Amino acid sequence: MKVYRGLAVVPLPRDLPDPGVSATSVLAGHQAAVQPLDAAQLGRVLYLGAGVVRVAERDGRRIPFRASGSAGGRFPLEVYASTRGVAGVPDGVYWYDGQEHALVQVAPAAVGSATTLVVTGVPWRTGWRYAERGWRHMYWDAGTLLSQLSTAAASAGLAPRLRSLFPDAQLRTLVGADGVHEHPVALLSLGDGDPAVAPAGPAAAGELPPVEFPLCTAAQRAGERAELGVPWPDGPALPDLPASDSVDEVVLRRGSQRRMDRTRTLPRPLLEWPLRAALRGVTVPHWVVVHGVDGVAPGVYRWPDLERPLHGGDLRDDLLRICLDQGLAGEAAYVVIAAAPLAGLDDRTYRDAQLAAGLVEGRLHLAAYALGASASGMTFVDAEVPALLGEPDNLATLLFTCVGVPEYTGRRGGKPGAPTTFRPVVPRLGPQT
């Protein structure tokens, strides 16, 4: 996390006002009753996306885990709230402290009418492990975070509006990001008003490790623009609605599964409904590799056609090889693959494609956990994927999501200030029989 010193702090209420709306209802796009936007509700939304819900201890160190998933557990993101008219929170620009569940004011109130969450990425946090590839992970993680922020906001009737096109230089000024060690990634406004993103004064920068990955800086700057885009479309609501627990309960139960039971299958509706919900409003192409789904023959399919495999047969060993022998690739009931032709992407829409893949992964996580399955993101050898999918080599592979039957039940996340202590499960490596 960033470090700020000597700034005003607004503690957020630690009793989260759960609206009690089912996760499947929100994922299906059904409207929820509008709740007051006050400090408690804003805090709930922030906590269900970026709050510290679990902690582990390793070699005498206490390691915090946030509510949303992250590639390799690196959590390379920060969240800011530019507030307008939030009861109990003076208008201003705040950094969200997910460990203390508090807002730290970093700048005066911005111009605009709609309270807006700003997600930024810190390349070093993921790059020390994944090098320059971590720039992509930053956008995947932002998608998974935004899936939970937007689901939490929608369950309170707050009409979240996601934007990925914005004036980068203006957003850097708004939150005090320098464009080298921290970059703006996405905006999520609460309501249809003008996003409160025009800075009215300088922002405190905070402290980050001064480590740059020059290729990440170059990739980010290549996509910079100067205009504010329109929100992403929501997509039509789904007519069918399986029962589930509330958004809050599902988010706190959700984890990144480390072991799945390859001897068990999932029913076909647990493939079809989660994918339809996850892809609402998203046009990035997706494929599905089926290992163990009742009523669907094993093989590779181009979604949404589950009747005609591109090629059939048991592909567990192929997926294990492509996923660097990470066991979940062969243990899952099915693996969802996002990919897009490079020829259709420019420097900005390449960002969008990575973000969209992460958004779909995050929604798949929530849908799977809501319906009794489990999920985890997965990395891969890019060069191996086009042949698997029967596509040309100029395909940009974006993200894999493994969905299957959990081998164990993870511990539910805790409340603000009381994270659950747990012991991480070690994933399997190599072929399993």
RADA-V542952 format. One record per pair of residues at least 24 apart in sequence whose C-alpha atoms are under 7 Angstrom apart, sorted by the first residue. I is the first residue (numbers start at 1). J is the second residue. If there is no record, write none. Layout:
BEGIN
i: [I | I]
j: [J | J]
END
This chain:
BEGIN
i: [2 | 2 | 2 | 3 | 3 | 4 | 4 | 7 | 7 | 8 | 8 | 9 | 9 | 9 | 9 | 10 | 10 | 10 | 11 | 11 | 11 | 12 | 12 | 12 | 12 | 12 | 13 | 13 | 14 | 16 | 16 | 17 | 17 | 18 | 19 | 19 | 20 | 21 | 21 | 21 | 22 | 22 | 22 | 22 | 23 | 23 | 23 | 23 | 23 | 23 | 24 | 24 | 24 | 24 | 24 | 24 | 25 | 26 | 26 | 26 | 27 | 28 | 28 | 28 | 28 | 29 | 29 | 30 | 31 | 32 | 32 | 32 | 32 | 33 | 33 | 34 | 34 | 34 | 35 | 35 | 37 | 37 | 38 | 38 | 38 | 39 | 39 | 39 | 39 | 45 | 45 | 45 | 46 | 47 | 48 | 48 | 48 | 48 | 49 | 49 | 49 | 50 | 51 | 51 | 51 | 52 | 52 | 52 | 53 | 53 | 53 | 53 | 53 | 54 | 54 | 54 | 54 | 54 | 54 | 55 | 55 | 55 | 55 | 56 | 56 | 56 | 67 | 68 | 68 | 68 | 69 | 69 | 69 | 70 | 71 | 71 | 74 | 74 | 75 | 76 | 76 | 76 | 76 | 76 | 76 | 77 | 77 | 77 | 77 | 78 | 78 | 78 | 79 | 79 | 79 | 79 | 80 | 80 | 80 | 81 | 81 | 81 | 82 | 82 | 82 | 82 | 82 | 82 | 83 | 83 | 84 | 84 | 84 | 100 | 101 | 106 | 106 | 107 | 107 | 107 | 107 | 108 | 108 | 109 | 110 | 110 | 110 | 110 | 110 | 111 | 111 | 111 | 111 | 111 | 112 | 112 | 112 | 112 | 112 | 113 | 113 | 113 | 113 | 114 | 114 | 114 | 114 | 114 | 114 | 114 | 115 | 115 | 115 | 115 | 116 | 116 | 116 | 116 | 116 | 116 | 117 | 117 | 117 | 118 | 118 | 118 | 119 | 119 | 119 | 119 | 120 | 120 | 120 | 120 | 121 | 121 | 121 | 121 | 122 | 122 | 122 | 123 | 123 | 124 | 124 | 132 | 132 | 132 | 135 | 136 | 139 | 139 | 139 | 140 | 140 | 140 | 140 | 141 | 142 | 142 | 143 | 143 | 143 | 143 | 143 | 144 | 144 | 144 | 144 | 146 | 147 | 147 | 147 | 152 | 158 | 158 | 159 | 159 | 160 | 160 | 160 | 160 | 161 | 161 | 161 | 161 | 161 | 161 | 162 | 162 | 162 | 162 | 162 | 163 | 163 | 163 | 163 | 163 | 163 | 164 | 165 | 165 | 166 | 166 | 166 | 166 | 166 | 167 | 167 | 167 | 167 | 168 | 168 | 168 | 170 | 171 | 173 | 173 | 173 | 174 | 174 | 174 | 175 | 176 | 176 | 176 | 177 | 180 | 180 | 181 | 181 | 181 | 222 | 223 | 223 | 233 | 234 | 234 | 235 | 235 | 236 | 244 | 244 | 245 | 250 | 250 | 250 | 251 | 252 | 252 | 253 | 253 | 254 | 254 | 256 | 256 | 257 | 257 | 257 | 258 | 258 | 258 | 259 | 259 | 259 | 259 | 259 | 260 | 260 | 260 | 260 | 260 | 260 | 260 | 261 | 261 | 261 | 261 | 262 | 262 | 264 | 265 | 265 | 265 | 265 | 266 | 266 | 266 | 266 | 266 | 266 | 267 | 267 | 268 | 268 | 268 | 274 | 274 | 274 | 275 | 278 | 278 | 278 | 279 | 282 | 284 | 284 | 284 | 284 | 285 | 285 | 285 | 286 | 286 | 286 | 286 | 287 | 287 | 287 | 288 | 288 | 288 | 288 | 289 | 289 | 289 | 290 | 290 | 290 | 291 | 291 | 291 | 291 | 292 | 292 | 293 | 300 | 322 | 322 | 322 | 323 | 323 | 323 | 324 | 325 | 325 | 325 | 326 | 326 | 326 | 327 | 327 | 327 | 327 | 327 | 328 | 329 | 332 | 332 | 332 | 333 | 333 | 334 | 334 | 334 | 335 | 335 | 335 | 335 | 336 | 336 | 336 | 337 | 337 | 337 | 338 | 338 | 338 | 338 | 339 | 339 | 339 | 339 | 340 | 340 | 340 | 341 | 341 | 341 | 342 | 342 | 342 | 354 | 357 | 357 | 361 | 373 | 373 | 373 | 374 | 374 | 374 | 374 | 375 | 375 | 375 | 375 | 376 | 376 | 376 | 377 | 377 | 378]
j: [206 | 207 | 208 | 206 | 207 | 206 | 207 | 104 | 105 | 104 | 105 | 102 | 103 | 104 | 105 | 102 | 103 | 104 | 101 | 102 | 103 | 39 | 40 | 43 | 101 | 102 | 39 | 40 | 416 | 40 | 44 | 41 | 44 | 248 | 155 | 156 | 246 | 155 | 246 | 247 | 244 | 245 | 246 | 247 | 244 | 245 | 246 | 247 | 250 | 370 | 241 | 242 | 243 | 244 | 367 | 370 | 241 | 151 | 154 | 155 | 277 | 237 | 238 | 241 | 277 | 237 | 238 | 237 | 157 | 154 | 155 | 156 | 157 | 156 | 157 | 156 | 157 | 158 | 156 | 157 | 86 | 87 | 86 | 87 | 88 | 86 | 87 | 88 | 89 | 149 | 152 | 153 | 149 | 98 | 148 | 149 | 152 | 251 | 145 | 148 | 149 | 98 | 98 | 99 | 101 | 98 | 99 | 419 | 413 | 414 | 415 | 419 | 420 | 413 | 414 | 419 | 420 | 421 | 422 | 419 | 420 | 421 | 422 | 421 | 422 | 423 | 252 | 144 | 145 | 148 | 141 | 144 | 256 | 141 | 137 | 141 | 125 | 126 | 125 | 121 | 122 | 123 | 125 | 126 | 138 | 119 | 120 | 121 | 122 | 119 | 120 | 121 | 117 | 118 | 119 | 120 | 117 | 118 | 119 | 116 | 117 | 118 | 109 | 110 | 115 | 116 | 117 | 196 | 115 | 116 | 113 | 114 | 115 | 417 | 416 | 203 | 204 | 201 | 202 | 203 | 204 | 200 | 201 | 200 | 196 | 197 | 198 | 199 | 200 | 196 | 197 | 198 | 199 | 200 | 194 | 195 | 196 | 197 | 198 | 193 | 194 | 195 | 196 | 189 | 190 | 191 | 193 | 194 | 195 | 196 | 189 | 190 | 195 | 196 | 187 | 188 | 189 | 190 | 195 | 196 | 187 | 188 | 189 | 186 | 187 | 188 | 184 | 185 | 186 | 187 | 182 | 183 | 184 | 185 | 182 | 183 | 184 | 185 | 181 | 182 | 183 | 181 | 182 | 211 | 212 | 213 | 215 | 216 | 216 | 354 | 354 | 355 | 358 | 354 | 355 | 357 | 358 | 358 | 355 | 358 | 355 | 356 | 358 | 359 | 362 | 358 | 359 | 361 | 362 | 359 | 359 | 362 | 363 | 247 | 190 | 191 | 190 | 191 | 188 | 189 | 190 | 191 | 188 | 189 | 190 | 191 | 231 | 232 | 187 | 188 | 189 | 231 | 232 | 187 | 188 | 229 | 230 | 231 | 232 | 352 | 228 | 229 | 225 | 226 | 227 | 228 | 229 | 225 | 226 | 227 | 228 | 224 | 225 | 226 | 198 | 197 | 199 | 202 | 203 | 198 | 199 | 203 | 203 | 203 | 204 | 205 | 205 | 212 | 217 | 210 | 211 | 212 | 347 | 347 | 348 | 281 | 280 | 281 | 280 | 281 | 280 | 370 | 371 | 370 | 366 | 369 | 370 | 366 | 412 | 413 | 412 | 413 | 366 | 369 | 375 | 376 | 374 | 375 | 376 | 425 | 426 | 427 | 328 | 406 | 407 | 427 | 428 | 328 | 331 | 332 | 404 | 405 | 406 | 407 | 331 | 405 | 406 | 407 | 331 | 332 | 405 | 292 | 293 | 294 | 333 | 292 | 293 | 294 | 333 | 404 | 405 | 293 | 294 | 293 | 294 | 295 | 364 | 367 | 368 | 364 | 360 | 363 | 364 | 360 | 356 | 338 | 339 | 340 | 353 | 338 | 339 | 340 | 336 | 337 | 338 | 339 | 336 | 337 | 338 | 334 | 335 | 336 | 337 | 334 | 335 | 336 | 333 | 334 | 335 | 316 | 332 | 333 | 334 | 333 | 334 | 333 | 389 | 380 | 381 | 384 | 379 | 380 | 381 | 380 | 429 | 430 | 431 | 428 | 429 | 430 | 427 | 428 | 429 | 430 | 431 | 402 | 402 | 402 | 403 | 404 | 403 | 404 | 402 | 403 | 404 | 400 | 401 | 402 | 403 | 400 | 401 | 402 | 399 | 400 | 401 | 397 | 398 | 399 | 400 | 395 | 396 | 397 | 398 | 395 | 396 | 397 | 394 | 395 | 396 | 394 | 395 | 396 | 398 | 398 | 399 | 401 | 404 | 405 | 406 | 403 | 404 | 405 | 406 | 401 | 402 | 403 | 404 | 401 | 402 | 403 | 401 | 402 | 402]
END
